[in-house]
Amino acid sequence: MNSTLVFAFAMELILIYFIALLLYYLILLRRKIKIAARLDRYAISKVKKETTLFDDIFSIYDNFIRGFSKVLYKLKIFNNYALRYQKYITKENKDHIDKMDFISKKILLTLIFIIILITVFGLKHQSISFIQVVFTGLVGFFALDIFLISLNKIIEKEQENDLLKAITIMNNSFKSGHSIMQSIKLVSDELSSPLGLEFKKMYVDLTYGLSLDIVFQRFENRVKLPDVKYITTSLKILNETGGDIVKVFESVEKTFFNNKKLSDELKNLTASSKLLYYILLFIPVAFVIFIYILDSTYFTPLFTSFFGYVILILSLIIYLSYILIIKRLMKVGVKL
């Protein structure tokens, strides 16, 4: 094994690790700055702010993104594409971010990934092919989408786990003689998760005079979970026809508890199969990385001939088909 190649690969991993760590630290720092800025508005005596280096960096970054977004607004092709990111803008961050900002960040990430690629290959004194630049650019362009989708999955998982808690709190509240509005307020106070925030939005809508049907419908549109539709439908029927809300919610709580118990049992039964699935999923990737470490020119024929491109495309199609088929076979759900 060439020691120079091993050293270069190790340096690449270290560089990527420190860049990711720096970005993570900057994101956490930015969140703290935003929280401090919100609390500062309610302070009795405001202290004169002293800008730090990170404040200046974020200010330059925000100004660049906003300025670049204004330029992109002039291009109609990006206006339609930016609409798909409207769902990621909430009431809390609508004053700080625009849907076009996501496109600006995607383009910026694309440039950053390409610059890193050029830097790494420049340090190794190797030439870069057009295919490598395009592939790296695509990875950078869709990196933000992967992050947003993963973040939404995490939020949905938290909401799904806290849904049974919310039903239990509302059921106990109804048994104590509280109204629907009081029960919603109690859930919003007890839960600090994303689901608690959604109940807080429901309570705010009710205080502004919106009807229960509209509030529940908006709640269902925001939290796109099948179980939420079941709850909102039950509350709508109770609001329109009347009935014993305690008995209805006891039935709802029992149904959700059994559903949660069955889901946990299924997860335990399929845990070993999922572990095997992830291992088999990672083996081809690990094999390619291992071969590349041993000989960086081993896969060169795949990128230098037409027949190599055909083999590469067929391999990717077979690998993606394998992922989809196994994932479909592993998918087990519980319906109410």
FENDA-V782287 format. One record per pair of residues at least 12 apart in sequence whose ideal C-beta (glycine too) atoms are under 8 Angstrom apart, sorted by the first residue. I is the first residue (numbers start at 1). J is the second residue. Records with the same first field share a line. If there is no record, write none. Layout:
# FENDA-V782287
I = J + J
This chain:
# FENDA-V782287
1 = 293 + 294
5 = 293 + 296
6 = 293
8 = 123 + 124
9 = 293
11 = 123
12 = 120
15 = 116 + 120
16 = 116
19 = 116
26 = 54 + 57 + 58
29 = 54
30 = 54 + 58
33 = 54 + 55 + 58
34 = 96
64 = 108
65 = 101 + 104 + 105 + 108
66 = 98 + 101
68 = 104 + 107 + 108
69 = 98 + 100 + 101 + 103 + 104
72 = 100 + 103 + 104
73 = 100
78 = 100 + 103
79 = 100
81 = 103
82 = 99 + 100 + 102 + 103
83 = 99
85 = 99 + 102 + 103 + 148
86 = 99
88 = 102 + 148
91 = 201
102 = 144
105 = 144
106 = 140 + 141 + 142 + 143 + 144 + 145
107 = 141
109 = 140 + 141 + 143 + 144
110 = 137 + 140 + 141
111 = 140
112 = 140
113 = 136 + 137 + 139 + 140 + 143
114 = 133 + 136 + 137 + 140
116 = 136
117 = 132 + 133 + 136
129 = 303
131 = 303
132 = 303
155 = 194
156 = 224 + 225
158 = 193 + 194 + 195
159 = 193 + 194 + 195 + 198 + 223 + 225
160 = 225 + 227
162 = 191 + 193 + 194 + 195 + 196
163 = 195 + 225 + 227 + 228 + 231 + 256
164 = 253 + 256 + 257 + 260
165 = 190 + 191
166 = 187 + 191 + 195 + 196 + 199
167 = 231 + 249 + 252 + 253 + 256
168 = 253
169 = 183 + 186 + 187 + 190 + 191
170 = 183 + 184 + 186 + 187 + 249
171 = 246 + 249 + 250 + 252 + 253
173 = 186 + 187
174 = 245 + 246 + 249
175 = 246
180 = 212 + 235 + 239 + 245
181 = 203 + 206
184 = 199 + 202 + 203 + 206
185 = 203
187 = 199
188 = 200 + 202 + 203
195 = 223
198 = 219 + 222 + 223
201 = 218 + 219 + 222
202 = 215 + 216 + 218 + 219
205 = 218
212 = 235 + 236 + 239
213 = 236 + 239 + 240
216 = 232 + 235 + 236
217 = 232
219 = 232
220 = 232
226 = 335 + 336
227 = 256 + 259 + 336
230 = 252 + 336
231 = 252
234 = 248 + 249 + 252
255 = 336
259 = 334 + 336
262 = 334
263 = 334
266 = 332 + 334
270 = 330 + 332
273 = 330
274 = 330
277 = 326 + 327 + 330
280 = 326
281 = 323 + 326
284 = 319
